[in-house]
């Protein structure tokens, strides 16, 4: 999941889709690539208590399996810590830095049906490494006009990555988030985004609800804290559509 704009529900999407895939019986690994460690916190793991994180793994100080912890709701997690903020600078001097995450994930590929990468709100080294490692990119985007800004830049980066680093990268599509069905503006943006960028738009759009803000406080996703809410049902439906595409 990538979008260099912050506040677009990347972390919520990773946590919620991860839980939805786990409900389907899939083996799921989530990787927190954001130094703010919001995904780590959202899954009930205290970043301050983490012994081995994605930071040490990326710098070659630990094996990926050493960093995996059991998160909430049947998913595994590679947690992040604030130290990750310094990893980009250290990786900049390393040859093949864009490929470091891909090679690490290959070590555990046989253990999981799906790996979801939660990128930071930037187009830095870690996001490039995630795009180089990924088979598919999903772009969470709120249904508001300002959120269009930056998507074009992200797609320019994706084109460079597919040309130079990862020819197999596919843009799965845009996932509309924070959607207010009563707003004509949100409906107009939803109608415009697919045509503007020539991208598939996943459905249903994820509705705006306070239930999403409540879930991380207890270290769970909305699928547990408010199982029958519109938000939980929407993520389950999106996951079902992606599962049909991935596994038939």
C-alpha positions as CSV (number, residue, x, y, z in Angstrom):
1,X,0.0,0.0,0.0
2,X,1.6,3.3,-1.0
3,X,0.6,6.9,-1.3
4,X,3.0,9.7,-0.4
5,X,0.2,11.8,1.0
6,X,-0.3,11.2,4.7
7,X,-3.7,10.5,6.3
8,X,-5.1,8.4,3.4
9,X,-5.8,5.3,5.5
10,X,-2.8,3.2,4.3
11,X,-2.2,1.7,7.7
12,X,-5.9,1.1,8.4
13,X,-6.1,-0.6,5.0
14,X,-3.2,-2.9,5.7
15,X,-4.5,-3.9,9.1
16,X,-8.0,-4.4,8.0
17,X,-7.3,-6.3,4.8
18,X,-4.7,-8.4,6.7
19,X,-7.4,-9.3,9.2
20,X,-9.9,-10.0,6.5
21,X,-7.5,-12.3,4.6
22,X,-6.7,-14.1,7.9
23,X,-10.5,-14.7,8.4
24,X,-10.4,-16.4,5.0
25,X,-7.8,-18.8,6.4
26,X,-4.9,-17.2,4.6
27,X,-1.4,-17.0,6.1
28,X,-0.7,-13.3,6.2
29,X,2.5,-11.3,7.0
30,X,2.3,-7.5,7.5
31,X,5.5,-5.4,7.2
32,X,5.6,-2.0,8.8
33,X,7.9,0.3,6.8
34,X,6.9,3.5,8.5
35,X,9.1,4.9,11.3
36,X,6.0,6.2,13.0
37,X,5.1,2.5,13.6
38,X,1.4,3.1,13.4
39,X,0.7,-0.4,12.0
40,X,2.8,-1.9,14.8
41,X,0.8,0.0,17.4
42,X,-2.5,-0.8,15.7
43,X,-1.8,-4.5,16.0
44,X,-1.3,-4.4,19.7
45,X,2.6,-4.3,19.7
46,X,4.3,-1.6,21.7
47,X,7.2,-0.3,19.5
48,X,9.2,0.6,22.6
49,X,9.2,-3.1,23.7
50,X,10.3,-4.5,20.3
51,X,13.6,-6.3,20.5
52,X,14.2,-6.8,16.7
53,X,12.5,-4.7,14.1
54,X,12.5,-4.2,10.3
55,X,15.2,-1.6,11.0
56,X,17.8,-4.2,12.0
57,X,16.6,-6.5,9.3
58,X,17.1,-4.0,6.5
59,X,20.6,-3.1,7.7
60,X,21.6,-6.7,7.8
61,X,21.8,-6.9,11.6
62,X,19.2,-9.6,12.0
63,X,17.3,-12.2,9.9
64,X,13.8,-11.5,8.9
65,X,12.4,-14.4,10.8
66,X,14.0,-13.1,14.0
67,X,11.8,-9.9,13.7
68,X,8.4,-11.6,13.0
69,X,6.0,-11.4,15.9
70,X,2.4,-12.7,16.3
71,X,0.1,-9.7,15.9
72,X,-3.6,-9.5,16.6
73,X,-6.3,-11.4,14.6
74,X,-4.2,-14.2,13.2
75,X,-1.6,-12.2,11.3
76,X,2.2,-12.0,11.7
77,X,4.0,-8.7,11.8
78,X,7.4,-7.4,11.1
79,X,7.3,-4.3,13.4
80,X,8.8,-0.9,13.0
81,X,10.5,1.4,15.5
82,X,11.4,5.1,15.4
83,X,15.0,4.1,14.5
84,X,13.7,3.2,11.0
85,X,13.8,7.0,10.3
86,X,17.6,6.7,10.0
87,X,17.6,3.6,7.9
88,X,17.0,5.4,4.6
89,X,20.2,7.5,5.1
90,X,22.2,4.4,5.8
91,X,20.8,2.5,2.9
92,X,21.5,5.3,0.5
93,X,25.2,4.3,0.4
94,X,24.5,0.7,-0.3
95,X,24.6,-0.8,-3.8
96,X,21.4,-2.6,-4.7
97,X,19.5,-0.9,-1.9
98,X,16.3,-1.1,-3.9
99,X,16.5,-4.9,-3.9
100,X,17.2,-5.4,-0.2
101,X,13.6,-5.9,0.8
102,X,12.8,-8.2,-2.1
103,X,15.7,-10.6,-1.1
104,X,14.7,-10.6,2.5
105,X,11.0,-11.4,1.7
106,X,12.1,-14.3,-0.6
107,X,13.4,-16.0,2.6
108,X,9.9,-16.4,4.0
109,X,7.9,-16.4,0.8
110,X,6.9,-20.1,1.3
111,X,5.6,-19.4,4.8
112,X,2.8,-17.0,3.7
113,X,0.0,-16.8,1.2
114,X,0.2,-13.0,1.2
115,X,2.6,-10.2,2.4
116,X,1.2,-6.7,2.8
117,X,3.7,-3.8,2.9
118,X,2.7,-0.6,4.7
119,X,4.8,2.2,3.2
120,X,5.6,5.5,4.7
121,X,4.0,8.7,3.3
122,X,7.0,9.4,1.0
123,X,8.7,8.3,-2.1
124,X,12.0,7.6,-0.4
125,X,14.3,4.6,-0.4
126,X,12.0,2.4,1.6
127,X,9.0,3.0,-0.6
128,X,11.2,2.3,-3.7
129,X,12.3,-0.9,-2.0
130,X,8.7,-1.9,-1.4
131,X,7.7,-1.2,-5.0
132,X,10.7,-3.3,-6.2
133,X,9.7,-6.2,-3.9
134,X,6.0,-6.1,-4.6
135,X,3.9,-8.0,-7.2
136,X,1.1,-5.4,-6.9
137,X,0.4,-1.9,-5.7
138,X,-2.8,-0.7,-4.1
139,X,-3.2,3.0,-3.7
140,X,-5.6,4.1,-0.9
141,X,-7.0,7.5,-1.7
142,X,-9.6,9.6,0.1
143,X,-12.5,10.9,-2.0
144,X,-11.4,14.5,-1.9
145,X,-9.9,16.6,-4.7
146,X,-6.7,17.4,-2.9
147,X,-5.9,13.7,-2.6
148,X,-5.5,13.6,-6.4
149,X,-2.3,15.7,-6.0
150,X,0.6,13.3,-5.7
151,X,-1.1,10.3,-7.3
152,X,0.4,11.3,-10.7
153,X,3.8,11.6,-9.1
154,X,3.5,8.2,-7.5
155,X,2.5,6.7,-10.9
156,X,5.5,8.3,-12.5
157,X,7.7,6.6,-9.9
158,X,5.9,3.3,-10.6
159,X,6.6,3.6,-14.3
160,X,10.3,4.1,-13.5
161,X,10.3,1.1,-11.1
162,X,8.7,-1.2,-13.7
163,X,11.1,0.0,-16.4
164,X,14.3,-0.3,-14.3
165,X,13.7,-2.4,-11.2
166,X,10.6,-4.6,-11.2
167,X,9.0,-5.3,-14.6
168,X,6.4,-7.5,-12.8
169,X,4.9,-4.7,-10.7
170,X,1.2,-4.3,-11.4
171,X,-1.0,-1.4,-10.2
172,X,-4.0,-3.3,-8.7
173,X,-5.9,0.0,-8.5
174,X,-7.1,2.8,-6.3
175,X,-9.1,2.0,-3.1
176,X,-11.4,4.9,-2.3
177,X,-11.2,5.6,1.5
178,X,-12.9,8.0,3.9
179,X,-15.9,8.0,1.6
180,X,-19.0,10.0,2.5
181,X,-21.8,8.8,0.3
182,X,-23.9,11.8,1.2
183,X,-21.3,14.2,-0.3
184,X,-21.7,15.1,-3.9
185,X,-18.1,16.1,-3.9
186,X,-17.0,12.7,-2.8
187,X,-19.2,11.1,-5.4
188,X,-17.7,13.3,-8.1
189,X,-14.1,12.5,-7.1
190,X,-14.9,8.8,-7.0
191,X,-16.3,9.0,-10.6
192,X,-13.3,11.0,-11.8
193,X,-10.3,9.1,-10.3
194,X,-10.5,6.0,-12.5
195,X,-10.9,7.9,-15.7
196,X,-8.2,10.5,-14.8
197,X,-5.5,8.0,-14.2
198,X,-6.7,5.1,-16.2
199,X,-6.7,2.8,-13.1
200,X,-9.2,0.3,-11.8
201,X,-11.2,1.6,-8.8
202,X,-11.8,-1.1,-6.2
203,X,-15.3,-1.4,-4.7
204,X,-17.0,-0.8,-2.4
205,X,-15.4,2.5,-1.3
206,X,-14.4,2.4,2.4
207,X,-16.8,4.7,4.3
208,X,-15.7,7.4,6.8
209,X,-16.6,6.3,10.3
210,X,-15.4,6.9,13.8
211,X,-15.1,3.2,14.3
212,X,-11.7,3.2,12.5
213,X,-10.3,5.6,15.1
214,X,-11.4,3.5,18.0
215,X,-9.8,0.2,16.8
216,X,-6.0,1.0,17.2
217,X,-6.5,2.1,20.8
218,X,-7.2,-1.6,21.7
219,X,-4.6,-3.0,19.3
220,X,-7.2,-4.5,16.9
221,X,-8.7,-3.8,13.5
222,X,-12.3,-2.7,12.9
223,X,-13.0,-6.3,11.9
224,X,-12.8,-7.2,15.6
225,X,-13.9,-4.1,17.4
226,X,-16.9,-3.4,15.2
227,X,-17.5,-6.6,13.2
228,X,-20.8,-5.6,11.6
229,X,-20.0,-2.0,10.9
230,X,-20.1,-0.6,7.4
231,X,-16.3,-0.2,7.5
232,X,-15.6,-3.8,8.5
233,X,-18.1,-5.1,5.9
234,X,-16.5,-3.0,3.2
235,X,-13.0,-4.2,3.9
236,X,-14.2,-7.8,3.9
237,X,-15.8,-7.3,0.5
238,X,-12.7,-5.7,-0.9
239,X,-10.6,-8.6,0.4
240,X,-13.0,-11.1,-1.1
241,X,-12.6,-9.4,-4.5
242,X,-8.8,-9.4,-4.2
243,X,-8.8,-13.1,-3.1
244,X,-10.8,-14.1,-6.1
245,X,-8.3,-12.3,-8.3
246,X,-5.3,-13.8,-6.5
247,X,-6.4,-17.3,-5.9
248,X,-9.5,-17.8,-8.1
